[in-house]
Amino acid sequence: MAKSDPFGFDLSVSADKKKRTRGRRGMSGAFETSTRQCEHAGCQEAGQYRAPKSPDTLDDYFWFCKDHVREYNLKWNFFNGTTEEEFEEFIDKDRVWGRETKPMGKTSAEQRAWARLGVDDPHQVLGGNATRNPGKNGGAQRRLPATERRALDILEAKDSWSKPEIRKQYKSLVKDLHPDMNGGNRADEDRLQEVVWAWDQIKDSRSFRD
């Protein structure tokens, strides 16, 4: 009997094999198709395990063999070089997912400037077609796999966006939907799982610019 996931996709083994792209990680975390050599000095083993180069460039990686990535990870310290004041500031921001609460009842200088012009929403000045920019292709959609097209819909993203732009949208949605941001309310838990699933389809795709 055919089985489908909550989003209506074929979950059979044969369908999964067709979806897989070159370079996906195995259960061990290794990129088994990697042809890189371990970047540890003097090592000739295959570099199948990646490790971020620094806390400031988490998307830029070193590639090591299993032994040397373990050695690197043991020495890794995200807060290396951070002062005590910077560490405390980071912890304070992390408690609210980096979104500090704005004072109630106070308007910003920008809001006051628009209000003087009689504009409640700045997008009003662009007219009725403010969000209907057809772009270079006149609004035509790119041809994408069904899973990636569904993922874009879930993330409310456009197929012309780069991965960093989609990732920014993903992080924003996760912050809004997480129970910690809603007083422990788990009403949006299913939606949150959809968003996480959607980003998993996009992050390793070759259809979007890095």
C-alpha atoms as a printed R data frame, in Angstrom:
    type eleno elety resid chain resno      x      y       z
1   ATOM     1    CA   MET     A     1  0.000  0.000   0.000
2   ATOM     2    CA   ALA     A     2  1.360  3.371  -0.952
3   ATOM     3    CA   LYS     A     3  2.267  5.662   1.908
4   ATOM     4    CA   SER     A     4  2.594  9.420   1.823
5   ATOM     5    CA   ASP     A     5  3.933 11.972   4.258
6   ATOM     6    CA   PRO     A     6  1.812 14.799   5.783
7   ATOM     7    CA   PHE     A     7  2.696 17.031   2.811
8   ATOM     8    CA   GLY     A     8  1.505 14.560   0.168
9   ATOM     9    CA   PHE     A     9  4.870 13.327  -1.116
10  ATOM    10    CA   ASP     A    10  5.921  9.802  -2.033
11  ATOM    11    CA   LEU     A    11  8.024  8.375   0.809
12  ATOM    12    CA   SER     A    12  8.983  5.104  -0.890
13  ATOM    13    CA   VAL     A    13 12.638  4.068  -0.954
14  ATOM    14    CA   SER     A    14 12.831  4.313  -4.740
15  ATOM    15    CA   ALA     A    15 11.478  7.865  -4.669
16  ATOM    16    CA   ASP     A    16 13.966  8.813  -1.958
17  ATOM    17    CA   LYS     A    17 16.893  7.547  -4.051
18  ATOM    18    CA   LYS     A    18 15.758  9.670  -6.973
19  ATOM    19    CA   LYS     A    19 15.607 12.775  -4.765
20  ATOM    20    CA   ARG     A    20 19.097 12.384  -3.352
21  ATOM    21    CA   THR     A    21 21.725 14.735  -4.724
22  ATOM    22    CA   ARG     A    22 25.464 14.326  -4.853
23  ATOM    23    CA   GLY     A    23 27.151 15.516  -1.677
24  ATOM    24    CA   ARG     A    24 24.496 14.682   0.918
25  ATOM    25    CA   ARG     A    25 25.694 13.615   4.347
26  ATOM    26    CA   GLY     A    26 25.471 10.085   5.645
27  ATOM    27    CA   MET     A    27 24.312  9.157   9.151
28  ATOM    28    CA   SER     A    28 27.855  9.629  10.483
29  ATOM    29    CA   GLY     A    29 27.955 13.234   9.285
30  ATOM    30    CA   ALA     A    30 30.448 12.407   6.529
31  ATOM    31    CA   PHE     A    31 30.044 13.700   2.997
32  ATOM    32    CA   GLU     A    32 30.819 10.313   1.512
33  ATOM    33    CA   THR     A    33 31.038 11.595  -2.062
34  ATOM    34    CA   SER     A    34 33.597 14.255  -1.149
35  ATOM    35    CA   THR     A    35 36.833 14.107  -3.159
36  ATOM    36    CA   ARG     A    36 38.644 16.566  -0.881
37  ATOM    37    CA   GLN     A    37 41.793 15.735   1.046
38  ATOM    38    CA   CYS     A    38 41.999 16.325   4.789
39  ATOM    39    CA   GLU     A    39 43.317 19.846   5.406
40  ATOM    40    CA   HIS     A    40 45.285 18.864   8.509
41  ATOM    41    CA   ALA     A    41 48.999 19.310   7.820
42  ATOM    42    CA   GLY     A    42 50.591 16.093   6.588
43  ATOM    43    CA   CYS     A    43 47.353 14.059   6.478
44  ATOM    44    CA   GLN     A    44 46.597 12.130   3.296
45  ATOM    45    CA   GLU     A    45 43.150 10.841   4.303
46  ATOM    46    CA   ALA     A    46 39.928 11.875   2.569
47  ATOM    47    CA   GLY     A    47 38.376 15.101   3.909
48  ATOM    48    CA   GLN     A    48 34.763 14.031   4.342
49  ATOM    49    CA   TYR     A    49 33.939 15.990   7.494
50  ATOM    50    CA   ARG     A    50 33.503 19.735   7.567
51  ATOM    51    CA   ALA     A    51 34.109 22.148  10.438
52  ATOM    52    CA   PRO     A    52 33.463 25.931  10.520
53  ATOM    53    CA   LYS     A    53 36.564 28.090  10.233
54  ATOM    54    CA   SER     A    54 35.502 30.645  12.828
55  ATOM    55    CA   PRO     A    55 32.444 31.869  14.767
56  ATOM    56    CA   ASP     A    56 32.229 34.818  12.345
57  ATOM    57    CA   THR     A    57 32.144 32.618   9.213
58  ATOM    58    CA   LEU     A    58 30.037 29.594  10.132
59  ATOM    59    CA   ASP     A    59 29.265 28.896   6.461
60  ATOM    60    CA   ASP     A    60 32.955 28.644   5.522
61  ATOM    61    CA   TYR     A    61 34.491 25.263   6.313
62  ATOM    62    CA   PHE     A    62 37.677 23.293   6.799
63  ATOM    63    CA   TRP     A    63 37.526 19.698   5.557
64  ATOM    64    CA   PHE     A    64 39.065 16.955   7.705
65  ATOM    65    CA   CYS     A    65 39.169 13.197   8.075
66  ATOM    66    CA   LYS     A    66 37.229 11.702  11.018
67  ATOM    67    CA   ASP     A    67 40.170 11.740  13.460
68  ATOM    68    CA   HIS     A    68 41.215 15.313  12.717
69  ATOM    69    CA   VAL     A    69 37.687 16.734  12.731
70  ATOM    70    CA   ARG     A    70 37.277 15.242  16.220
71  ATOM    71    CA   GLU     A    71 40.540 16.833  17.282
72  ATOM    72    CA   TYR     A    72 39.450 20.185  15.803
73  ATOM    73    CA   ASN     A    73 36.020 20.020  17.475
74  ATOM    74    CA   LEU     A    74 37.556 19.332  20.892
75  ATOM    75    CA   LYS     A    75 39.432 22.640  20.624
76  ATOM    76    CA   TRP     A    76 36.526 24.592  19.105
77  ATOM    77    CA   ASN     A    77 35.222 27.462  21.200
78  ATOM    78    CA   PHE     A    78 32.468 29.627  19.735
79  ATOM    79    CA   PHE     A    79 33.203 32.365  22.278
80  ATOM    80    CA   ASN     A    80 36.977 32.397  21.803
81  ATOM    81    CA   GLY     A    81 38.209 36.002  21.962
82  ATOM    82    CA   THR     A    82 34.905 37.265  23.393
83  ATOM    83    CA   THR     A    83 35.036 39.571  26.405
84  ATOM    84    CA   GLU     A    84 32.897 38.912  29.464
85  ATOM    85    CA   GLU     A    85 30.685 41.896  28.607
86  ATOM    86    CA   GLU     A    86 30.159 40.631  25.039
87  ATOM    87    CA   PHE     A    87 29.360 37.156  26.363
88  ATOM    88    CA   GLU     A    88 26.744 38.529  28.786
89  ATOM    89    CA   GLU     A    89 25.229 40.620  25.983
90  ATOM    90    CA   PHE     A    90 25.028 37.540  23.766
91  ATOM    91    CA   ILE     A    91 23.275 35.547  26.522
92  ATOM    92    CA   ASP     A    92 20.778 38.368  27.122
93  ATOM    93    CA   LYS     A    93 19.901 38.573  23.416
94  ATOM    94    CA   ASP     A    94 19.702 34.803  23.078
95  ATOM    95    CA   ARG     A    95 17.010 34.663  25.787
96  ATOM    96    CA   VAL     A    96 14.661 36.458  23.371
97  ATOM    97    CA   TRP     A    97 16.119 34.926  20.182
98  ATOM    98    CA   GLY     A    98 17.857 38.182  19.320
99  ATOM    99    CA   ARG     A    99 14.588 40.127  19.181
100 ATOM   100    CA   GLU     A   100 14.536 42.635  21.994
101 ATOM   101    CA   THR     A   101 11.127 43.820  23.166
102 ATOM   102    CA   LYS     A   102 10.221 47.297  21.966
103 ATOM   103    CA   PRO     A   103  8.698 49.734  24.457
104 ATOM   104    CA   MET     A   104  4.893 49.720  24.356
105 ATOM   105    CA   GLY     A   105  3.197 52.833  23.076
106 ATOM   106    CA   LYS     A   106  6.352 54.441  21.694
107 ATOM   107    CA   THR     A   107  6.770 55.241  18.026
108 ATOM   108    CA   SER     A   108 10.074 55.516  16.221
109 ATOM   109    CA   ALA     A   109 11.304 58.658  14.465
110 ATOM   110    CA   GLU     A   110 10.573 56.987  11.124
111 ATOM   111    CA   GLN     A   111  6.987 56.196  12.119
112 ATOM   112    CA   ARG     A   112  6.455 59.778  13.271
113 ATOM   113    CA   ALA     A   113  7.788 61.076   9.939
114 ATOM   114    CA   TRP     A   114  5.325 58.928   7.970
115 ATOM   115    CA   ALA     A   115  2.497 59.917  10.310
116 ATOM   116    CA   ARG     A   116  3.134 63.618   9.533
117 ATOM   117    CA   LEU     A   117  2.465 62.737   5.873
118 ATOM   118    CA   GLY     A   118 -0.740 60.914   6.794
119 ATOM   119    CA   VAL     A   119  0.702 57.496   5.924
120 ATOM   120    CA   ASP     A   120  0.070 54.573   8.292
121 ATOM   121    CA   ASP     A   121  1.909 51.975   6.190
122 ATOM   122    CA   PRO     A   122  5.027 53.100   4.232
123 ATOM   123    CA   HIS     A   123  4.169 50.581   1.482
124 ATOM   124    CA   GLN     A   124  1.068 52.644   0.697
125 ATOM   125    CA   VAL     A   125  3.214 55.156  -1.189
126 ATOM   126    CA   LEU     A   126  4.022 52.449  -3.767
127 ATOM   127    CA   GLY     A   127  0.392 51.953  -4.723
128 ATOM   128    CA   GLY     A   128 -1.684 48.827  -5.192
129 ATOM   129    CA   ASN     A   129  1.053 46.930  -7.045
130 ATOM   130    CA   ALA     A   130  3.685 47.420  -4.333
131 ATOM   131    CA   THR     A   131  4.224 43.689  -3.876
132 ATOM   132    CA   ARG     A   132  3.602 42.633  -7.464
133 ATOM   133    CA   ASN     A   133  7.002 43.068  -9.056
134 ATOM   134    CA   PRO     A   134  7.126 40.597 -11.980
135 ATOM   135    CA   GLY     A   135 10.925 40.704 -12.126
136 ATOM   136    CA   LYS     A   136 12.991 39.828 -15.194
137 ATOM   137    CA   ASN     A   137 10.856 36.861 -16.203
138 ATOM   138    CA   GLY     A   138  7.557 38.716 -16.062
139 ATOM   139    CA   GLY     A   139  6.434 36.687 -13.073
140 ATOM   140    CA   ALA     A   140  7.180 33.275 -14.644
141 ATOM   141    CA   GLN     A   141  8.315 30.605 -12.212
142 ATOM   142    CA   ARG     A   142 11.550 28.664 -12.611
143 ATOM   143    CA   ARG     A   143 11.335 24.924 -13.145
144 ATOM   144    CA   LEU     A   144 12.121 23.310  -9.790
145 ATOM   145    CA   PRO     A   145 11.589 19.854  -8.260
146 ATOM   146    CA   ALA     A   146  8.206 19.511  -6.598
147 ATOM   147    CA   THR     A   147  9.765 19.224  -3.129
148 ATOM   148    CA   GLU     A   148 11.708 22.472  -3.551
149 ATOM   149    CA   ARG     A   149  8.674 24.301  -4.962
150 ATOM   150    CA   ARG     A   150  6.630 23.120  -1.960
151 ATOM   151    CA   ALA     A   151  9.464 24.169   0.367
152 ATOM   152    CA   LEU     A   152  9.467 27.703  -1.094
153 ATOM   153    CA   ASP     A   153  5.712 27.962  -0.561
154 ATOM   154    CA   ILE     A   154  6.072 26.884   3.074
155 ATOM   155    CA   LEU     A   155  8.872 29.394   3.650
156 ATOM   156    CA   GLU     A   156  6.952 32.122   1.795
157 ATOM   157    CA   ALA     A   157 10.066 32.657  -0.314
158 ATOM   158    CA   LYS     A   158 10.629 33.361  -4.004
159 ATOM   159    CA   ASP     A   159 12.483 31.128  -6.440
160 ATOM   160    CA   SER     A   160 14.680 34.080  -7.430
161 ATOM   161    CA   TRP     A   161 16.114 34.406  -3.905
162 ATOM   162    CA   SER     A   162 19.596 33.219  -2.973
163 ATOM   163    CA   LYS     A   163 20.199 30.675  -0.200
164 ATOM   164    CA   PRO     A   164 21.253 33.384   2.303
165 ATOM   165    CA   GLU     A   165 17.999 35.256   1.606
166 ATOM   166    CA   ILE     A   166 15.917 32.097   2.053
167 ATOM   167    CA   ARG     A   167 17.881 31.190   5.184
168 ATOM   168    CA   LYS     A   168 17.106 34.632   6.647
169 ATOM   169    CA   GLN     A   169 13.410 34.058   5.968
170 ATOM   170    CA   TYR     A   170 13.634 30.573   7.523
171 ATOM   171    CA   LYS     A   171 15.252 31.888  10.717
172 ATOM   172    CA   SER     A   172 12.621 34.617  10.985
173 ATOM   173    CA   LEU     A   173  9.789 32.071  10.711
174 ATOM   174    CA   VAL     A   174 11.398 29.727  13.253
175 ATOM   175    CA   LYS     A   175 11.713 32.559  15.746
176 ATOM   176    CA   ASP     A   176  8.061 33.528  15.289
177 ATOM   177    CA   LEU     A   177  6.747 29.969  15.553
178 ATOM   178    CA   HIS     A   178  8.917 28.613  18.367
179 ATOM   179    CA   PRO     A   179  6.987 27.938  21.617
180 ATOM   180    CA   ASP     A   180  9.532 30.029  23.562
181 ATOM   181    CA   MET     A   181  8.303 33.087  21.649
182 ATOM   182    CA   ASN     A   182  4.652 32.270  22.364
183 ATOM   183    CA   GLY     A   183  4.661 31.712  26.101
184 ATOM   184    CA   GLY     A   184  5.056 27.949  25.697
185 ATOM   185    CA   ASN     A   185  2.015 27.706  23.395
186 ATOM   186    CA   ARG     A   186  2.555 24.748  21.039
187 ATOM   187    CA   ALA     A   187 -0.273 25.619  18.658
188 ATOM   188    CA   ASP     A   188  2.210 26.381  15.874
189 ATOM   189    CA   GLU     A   189  4.309 23.249  16.396
190 ATOM   190    CA   ASP     A   190  3.075 21.566  13.201
191 ATOM   191    CA   ARG     A   191  3.767 24.702  11.202
192 ATOM   192    CA   LEU     A   192  7.257 24.886  12.762
193 ATOM   193    CA   GLN     A   193  7.967 21.302  11.676
194 ATOM   194    CA   GLU     A   194  6.887 22.206   8.137
195 ATOM   195    CA   VAL     A   195  9.295 25.162   8.101
196 ATOM   196    CA   VAL     A   196 12.209 23.031   9.345
197 ATOM   197    CA   TRP     A   197 11.415 20.391   6.708
198 ATOM   198    CA   ALA     A   198 11.283 23.052   3.999
199 ATOM   199    CA   TRP     A   199 14.713 24.476   4.860
200 ATOM   200    CA   ASP     A   200 16.171 20.946   4.783
201 ATOM   201    CA   GLN     A   201 15.084 20.726   1.118
202 ATOM   202    CA   ILE     A   202 16.631 24.071   0.206
203 ATOM   203    CA   LYS     A   203 19.932 24.122   2.085
204 ATOM   204    CA   ASP     A   204 21.577 21.315   0.076
205 ATOM   205    CA   SER     A   205 19.893 22.160  -3.229
206 ATOM   206    CA   ARG     A   206 21.863 23.265  -6.249
207 ATOM   207    CA   SER     A   207 18.940 25.272  -7.617
208 ATOM   208    CA   PHE     A   208 19.752 28.401  -5.592
209 ATOM   209    CA   ARG     A   209 22.709 30.774  -5.461
210 ATOM   210    CA   ASP     A   210 25.010 30.497  -2.415
